[in-house]
Structures are given as C-alpha cells and as structure tokens.
C-alpha cells in the first residue's frame, strides 16, 4: 500500500534540557563599538536541544509497524545530554555541529538531521567582594527571562561523514521601549483609518533577529575571532534603537540591519521579526508636555519582517 502514496517523514526529540558546569570559556571574540561583550566564563552553560531525524529509512515504522531501524527518541535524549559532557568547545553552534556529526557517525540509518538549540539564560549574581566592592559570583547564577540565543543547523550524510547544509542563528524575545525619539506619520488615510499621526511617541517592540554566515567555517572556528555572539547582536540593536530617530519600525529595523552588516562582514544576511506593542496615549500633563501617561495597546499587534542580504 505504501507505493500508492508519496511520503515526507521525520521524527525526533524536543526540549531536551542540558546543563553543563565548567565548559570551555568563550575567548577571542572580536570587540565591536556598541558592546562591552568580550566573552564569557561558561562556568554554567544551559540550553534546550531539539533533534529532528530526516530520511526514508524509517518509513516502514509508519507503513508496516516495523521498528527495526528506529532509534528511540528516549535514546536520542540520552545521547544529547551525554554529548554535552563530551563537547570541548565554547559555543552553542559548536555543540550542535559536534552533536550532528556524532549522531550521523553512530546511526548509519539516519540520512539527515535538523538540530536546534535554545539558550536557557542564567546571569551571575553580584555578591560582596573584598574591600567592600561587589563582583560577579563565579558559582551563583539567577535565571533570566529576557532575550536569548537560538541556533538551527541542518546536517546531511555524505558517505561516512556529515555535511552542514544550512544554518540560522538568532537572538530572540528582545523587548525594547523608549519614551521618545520615534514617530509614525504620513501613512495612507482612508475610511478605515482611526490612527492619528504621532510625531513623537514612545516605541515598544518585541523583536527577533536572525543571521546567517557566508562561510560556516567562520562560525565554527575555535579561535572565535569571526564568531558573532548573540550578546553583541543584542547590544548593537539596543544602541541603534537608542541613537536613531525613526519614522517607523520598518525604518528602525533597516538601520539595525545596516549596522549589523557593517559590523560583521562575515554575515551573508540578517533578518527581523518585529511586533509593534507601542502603548496608546491616555493623558498629557497640563504643565509639562513631556509628562504623559500610556496604557497597553489593543492586543492585535502589527508584525513587520525584513531580510537584508549582501549583493553578490
């Protein structure tokens, strides 16, 4: 019966949590003007990993109930966690590359993989140090619920080896708000328009930024001189958001994209998903035009997307 149909299949394990203590530190990062990020100790590295297995070798388990080729997803979970101990590098991208190669080496029936890692951000807690100063603890961390790094990497089998066929890095769940320095005017007006021109408004956006390297060797080089940390991407976005007086969110993300491509020549392209959550005005002080009160906007948010690629 299976010959009567065309199939596209995959299976795997998602949201596997990995916590690694005392991984290799991230060093050698090239500095950028907009960020003070230069590396991290990696005394604690935490992330969630997904593995999606691709290929037709597992089709009999669907069509005939034959599991003789199937690697149990519980085995995948254990494999993912144990490789967190075996990996000797310092980046999430490097771990996924190591994991992909080890999976394809171990299981010959796997034809391809899609691997995703999501950072679980923890930040060092500041504690009293010597002489009354305060310093970051090397052992105590607090869970952050702000932006974090994500990476997806696709691997395919080539002979006995694994080839990286696609990738996407990102910094997601950024939330940025400034109280002045943004406007939105001169847009189309018709019978459906109720929004007034806003020449100086607060701007509140939720933003995801994604990027792709021109050469994946730059991403995975262990000296990290061409590695792009998500923290630097975030910091550049924040600085541009602060400095740039925008006419729209479209205008703003184009400026951020231009700055990222300028700062990181190793980038092939950069993309954005920005959700407009700008609050609505409710009151103005009668004595000071700067003093205003706002409330959350109606929960139907504008979504703006942009991808910028280098020519040639």
SVG drawing of the C-alpha trace seen along z (x, -y; Angstrom):
<svg xmlns="http://www.w3.org/2000/svg" viewBox="-15 -74 57 79">
<polyline fill="none" stroke="black" stroke-width="0.4" points="0.0,0.0 2.9,-2.4 3.7,-2.5 0.4,-4.3 1.4,-7.4 4.2,-9.9 5.6,-10.5 7.6,-13.1 8.6,-12.0 10.6,-13.0 10.7,-12.3 12.8,-13.2 13.1,-14.6 12.4,-18.2 13.1,-20.4 15.9,-18.3 17.5,-20.4 21.2,-20.3 23.2,-22.0 26.9,-21.9 29.2,-23.1 32.7,-24.4 32.6,-24.3 35.5,-25.8 35.4,-29.6 34.4,-31.7 37.5,-33.9 39.0,-35.7 35.8,-37.4 36.4,-40.5 35.1,-43.6 32.5,-46.0 32.0,-49.6 28.4,-49.1 29.1,-46.3 31.3,-45.6 30.8,-41.9 34.2,-40.1 33.5,-36.6 32.1,-34.5 33.5,-32.1 31.0,-29.3 31.1,-28.2 27.4,-27.4 26.0,-26.7 22.3,-25.8 20.2,-25.2 17.4,-23.1 18.1,-21.0 15.8,-19.5 16.8,-16.8 14.7,-16.0 15.7,-13.0 15.2,-13.0 15.1,-10.3 13.0,-7.5 14.8,-4.7 12.2,-5.0 9.2,-4.8 8.4,-1.0 7.7,-2.1 4.8,-4.2 3.5,-1.9 4.2,1.6 4.8,1.1 8.4,2.3 10.6,0.5 13.8,2.4 15.5,-0.8 14.0,-3.2 16.3,-4.9 14.0,-5.5 13.6,-9.2 14.5,-8.3 17.9,-7.2 18.2,-10.5 17.5,-12.3 20.3,-10.5 22.6,-10.9 22.0,-14.7 22.7,-15.1 25.8,-12.9 27.4,-14.7 27.1,-17.9 29.8,-16.4 31.9,-15.2 31.9,-18.5 35.1,-20.5 34.1,-23.8 32.6,-27.0 29.6,-27.9 26.1,-26.6 26.8,-26.5 29.8,-24.3 27.9,-21.9 25.2,-21.4 27.9,-20.8 29.5,-18.2 26.2,-16.6 25.2,-16.3 28.5,-14.7 28.3,-12.2 24.7,-11.2 25.4,-10.5 28.5,-8.6 26.7,-6.5 23.5,-5.8 24.0,-4.9 20.3,-4.7 20.0,-8.5 20.2,-10.3 19.9,-13.9 19.2,-15.9 17.8,-19.3 19.2,-20.4 18.0,-23.3 19.5,-24.8 17.9,-27.5 19.9,-29.1 18.5,-29.0 19.9,-32.3 21.4,-32.5 23.3,-35.5 25.9,-35.6 24.6,-37.1 26.5,-40.1 27.8,-39.4 30.0,-41.4 33.7,-41.1 36.9,-42.1 37.3,-45.6 33.6,-46.4 33.3,-46.1 30.8,-44.0 31.7,-41.4 30.0,-38.7 29.9,-35.3 31.7,-32.5 29.3,-29.9 25.9,-31.6 23.5,-32.3 20.0,-33.7 17.6,-32.6 17.0,-35.5 13.7,-35.6 14.9,-38.1 16.3,-37.6 18.4,-34.6 20.3,-32.9 18.8,-30.3 20.6,-28.2 19.3,-25.8 21.6,-23.6 20.8,-21.1 23.2,-18.2 23.1,-15.6 25.0,-12.5 27.8,-12.4 29.5,-9.0 30.6,-8.3 30.7,-12.0 28.3,-14.8 27.9,-18.0 26.4,-21.2 23.8,-22.1 22.0,-25.0 22.0,-27.1 20.3,-30.0 21.4,-31.9 19.3,-34.3 18.7,-36.5 15.0,-36.3 12.5,-37.7 14.1,-41.1 11.8,-43.7 12.8,-47.4 11.0,-50.5 12.0,-54.1 9.9,-57.1 10.8,-59.5 12.7,-59.5 10.2,-57.7 7.3,-58.8 4.8,-57.5 3.2,-59.9 2.2,-60.5 0.7,-56.9 -2.3,-56.1 -5.5,-57.6 -9.0,-56.3 -12.3,-55.5 -10.7,-52.7 -8.1,-55.0 -8.5,-55.9 -4.8,-56.2 -3.6,-59.8 -0.2,-61.0 2.2,-60.5 5.3,-62.8 7.0,-61.8 5.8,-58.7 7.1,-56.0 8.0,-52.9 7.8,-49.4 8.7,-46.4 9.2,-42.7 12.0,-41.7 13.7,-38.6 16.9,-39.0 18.3,-36.1 21.5,-35.9 23.5,-33.6 27.2,-33.4 28.7,-33.5 31.2,-30.8 30.3,-28.4 34.0,-27.9 33.9,-31.4 31.1,-30.4 32.8,-27.2 36.4,-28.3 37.7,-27.6 39.7,-30.8 36.3,-32.7 37.7,-35.8 34.9,-35.7 32.2,-34.3 29.2,-36.5 27.9,-36.4 24.2,-36.9 25.0,-39.4 26.8,-41.6 23.9,-41.5 21.5,-42.5 23.8,-45.3 24.1,-46.7 20.3,-46.6 19.9,-48.4 22.4,-51.2 20.8,-51.8 17.4,-51.9 18.7,-54.5 20.5,-56.7 18.2,-56.5 15.2,-58.8 13.0,-56.5 9.9,-57.3 8.6,-53.8 9.5,-50.3 10.4,-49.5 12.8,-52.4 14.3,-51.3 15.0,-47.6 16.6,-48.6 19.0,-50.8 19.8,-48.0 20.3,-45.6 22.6,-48.0 24.7,-48.4 24.9,-44.6 26.1,-44.0 28.6,-46.8 30.0,-45.5 30.1,-41.8 31.5,-41.4 31.3,-37.6 27.4,-37.8 25.6,-36.8 22.3,-38.1 20.3,-39.3 16.5,-39.1 14.0,-40.6 10.6,-39.9 9.3,-42.9 6.0,-43.1 4.6,-46.6 3.5,-46.9 3.6,-50.6 1.3,-51.8 -1.7,-54.1 -1.7,-57.6 -4.3,-58.4 -3.3,-61.7 -1.0,-64.7 0.2,-66.9 -1.2,-70.4 2.1,-71.9 4.8,-69.7 4.5,-68.3 7.0,-65.6 4.8,-64.1 2.3,-61.7 0.5,-58.5 0.0,-55.5 -1.6,-52.1 -1.1,-48.8 -2.2,-48.8 -5.1,-46.8 -3.9,-43.1 -3.8,-42.9 -0.2,-43.8 1.5,-44.9 4.1,-42.5 7.0,-43.8 9.5,-41.5 12.7,-42.3 15.6,-40.3 18.7,-42.0 21.3,-40.2 24.6,-41.3 24.7,-41.8 27.0,-39.4"/>
</svg>
